[in-house]
Amino acid sequence: MDRTSASPQRLNAAQRSAHIREVVLAKGVELRERYPILKHQDALGAGILTFALAGMIGSAALYINGYLAWWACLLFNAFFASLTHELEHDLIHSMYFRKQRVPHNLMMGLVWLARPSTINPWIRRHLHLNHHKVSGTETDMEERAITNGEPWGFARLLMVGDNMMSAFIRMLRAKTWAHKFSIIKRVLKVYAPLALLHWGAWYVFLGFHAVNGIAHLMGAPIEWSAITLSVMNVIDIAAVVIIGPNVLRTFCLHFISSNMHYYGDVELGNVIQQTQVLNAWWLWPLQAFCFNFGSTHGIHHFVVKEPFYIRQMTAPVAHEVMREMGVRFNDIGTFARANRFTRKEVPESRQMQATTIN
C-alpha cells in the first residue's frame, strides 16, 4: 500500500494502522541505509546509557565540589535520567542484547539505579506488555497507575508526580479492607527496595525543611543533633543529584503520558484511538524532561520494535502519515474529558469508576 493510494475514507482502522506502520518502518529502513551506524543497535544502547550515567555522575560531582549550582545539577540530571527511561522502555521490548542476558539485565539494573523512583523494571515489563494489549481499558494498569482516566482535580495533581501519593490515595478510596491491604501489598512488592528508599528520603527532606521553615517563622529555631544534621546533609545532596531530578522527571513524564493516552471508550485493539500526539509549543518545558515523549510515543504504538532514537528521527514522516490517517494532534479537550476519546461530557458514574481502580 503506497501513500498516494491510501485514503483514510476508504480504509478501516486496522488498515489505517497498517499503513502508518508500513510508512514508518520504511523510513526506518531508509535511515539505517543512509546512516549505517544505526544498525549497531546494541552498541548504541550501551553508548547512550554510558553517556547518561556519566552525565549524571559528572553533574553531581560538579555540584558537590561547588562548580555547579544546585538547580542546574537538578535540571541536567532530570534530562539525563529521561534518557535512561527511554532505554528502559526499549529494554522492556528486548531491543538491546536480546539474546545476551548478562548485558541485557545489567542495563536493566543500571537504568533502574538512575531512576530509583520507579517500580522494578522486570515487573514493569509485564505491566507494559499488557498495556499494549489492552491500552485504554480498565485493565491497562500501567497507565491507570499514573492517573490515566482520572478526572482532573487536586487529587490527580498530587498523584501524577508522586507514585507513593498515588498509591496512598487509591488505598484511601478502596471500599474494603481486603482491597486496601492488596494495594499496600502490591506497592511494597513492586517498589521495593529503591523506590521505597527514594520516596521515603523525599518525604524526610520535605518534612525536615518544612519544620525548620515554620520554626524560623515562629522565631524558635530547632537545635538539631549533630547526627540528624549529618544525615540531613546526605539527604540534601541526594535531593539535588538524584531524588529531585527524578521527582521532576516523574511529574513531566506522567503528566504527558497520562494525557496523551485515551481511556475508557476506545475500541479494543484500535491503535488509532489509543494515543494522540502532544507536541504543542507550551508543553516543551515538560517534554524536555521526558525526552519529547508526547511527540514520539504515539509512533511506538504503531511500530513497537523501533528504539527511541529512531522514533525521534522518523517523527516528521510519522506525524504526517499519522495525521492523514486520523490520529489526533494536541487534543487539549482530553484534560476536561478525563482522557475519554469521545468528545462529550464524562458521565458521573464513569468518573466514580475511575477513582476506584487499584
Rosetta blueprint (number, residue, H / E / L):
1 M L
2 D L
3 R L
4 T L
5 S L
6 A L
7 S L
8 P H
9 Q H
10 R H
11 L L
12 N L
13 A H
14 A H
15 Q H
16 R H
17 S H
18 A H
19 H H
20 I H
21 R H
22 E H
23 V H
24 V H
25 L H
26 A H
27 K H
28 G H
29 V H
30 E H
31 L H
32 R H
33 E H
34 R H
35 Y L
36 P H
37 I H
38 L H
39 K H
40 H L
41 Q H
42 D H
43 A H
44 L H
45 G H
46 A H
47 G H
48 I H
49 L H
50 T H
51 F H
52 A H
53 L H
54 A H
55 G H
56 M H
57 I H
58 G H
59 S H
60 A H
61 A H
62 L H
63 Y H
64 I H
65 N L
66 G L
67 Y L
68 L L
69 A L
70 W H
71 W H
72 A H
73 C H
74 L H
75 L H
76 F H
77 N H
78 A H
79 F H
80 F H
81 A H
82 S H
83 L H
84 T H
85 H H
86 E H
87 L H
88 E H
89 H H
90 D H
91 L H
92 I H
93 H L
94 S L
95 M L
96 Y L
97 F L
98 R L
99 K L
100 Q L
101 R H
102 V H
103 P H
104 H H
105 N H
106 L H
107 M H
108 M H
109 G H
110 L H
111 V H
112 W H
113 L H
114 A H
115 R L
116 P L
117 S L
118 T L
119 I L
120 N L
121 P H
122 W H
123 I H
124 R H
125 R H
126 H H
127 L H
128 H H
129 L H
130 N H
131 H H
132 H H
133 K H
134 V H
135 S L
136 G L
137 T L
138 E L
139 T L
140 D L
141 M H
142 E H
143 E H
144 R H
145 A H
146 I L
147 T L
148 N L
149 G L
150 E L
151 P L
152 W L
153 G L
154 F H
155 A H
156 R H
157 L H
158 L H
159 M H
160 V H
161 G L
162 D L
163 N H
164 M H
165 M H
166 S H
167 A H
168 F H
169 I H
170 R H
171 M H
172 L H
173 R H
174 A L
175 K L
176 T L
177 W H
178 A H
179 H H
180 K H
181 F H
182 S H
183 I H
184 I H
185 K H
186 R H
187 V H
188 L H
189 K H
190 V H
191 Y H
192 A L
193 P L
194 L H
195 A H
196 L H
197 L H
198 H H
199 W H
200 G H
201 A H
202 W H
203 Y H
204 V H
205 F H
206 L H
207 G H
208 F H
209 H H
210 A H
211 V H
212 N H
213 G H
214 I H
215 A H
216 H H
217 L H
218 M L
219 G L
220 A L
221 P L
222 I L
223 E L
224 W L
225 S L
226 A H
227 I H
228 T H
229 L H
230 S H
231 V H
232 M H
233 N H
234 V H
235 I H
236 D H
237 I H
238 A H
239 A H
240 V H
241 V H
242 I H
243 I H
244 G H
245 P H
246 N H
247 V H
248 L H
249 R H
250 T H
251 F H
252 C H
253 L H
254 H H
255 F H
256 I H
257 S H
258 S H
259 N H
260 M H
261 H E
262 Y L
263 Y L
264 G L
265 D L
266 V L
267 E L
268 L L
269 G L
270 N L
271 V H
272 I H
273 Q H
274 Q L
275 T E
276 Q L
277 V E
278 L L
279 N L
280 A L
281 W H
282 W H
283 L H
284 W H
285 P H
286 L H
287 Q H
288 A L
289 F L
290 C L
291 F L
292 N L
293 F H
294 G H
295 S H
296 T H
297 H H
298 G H
299 I H
300 H H
301 H H
302 F H
303 V L
304 V L
305 K L
306 E L
307 P L
308 F H
309 Y H
310 I H
311 R H
312 Q H
313 M H
314 T H
315 A H
316 P H
317 V H
318 A H
319 H H
320 E H
321 V H
322 M H
323 R H
324 E H
325 M L
326 G L
327 V L
328 R L
329 F E
330 N L
331 D L
332 I H
333 G H
334 T H
335 F H
336 A L
337 R L
338 A L
339 N L
340 R L
341 F L
342 T L
343 R L
344 K L
345 E L
346 V L
347 P L
348 E H
349 S H
350 R H
351 Q H
352 M H
353 Q H
354 A H
355 T L
356 T L
357 I L
358 N L
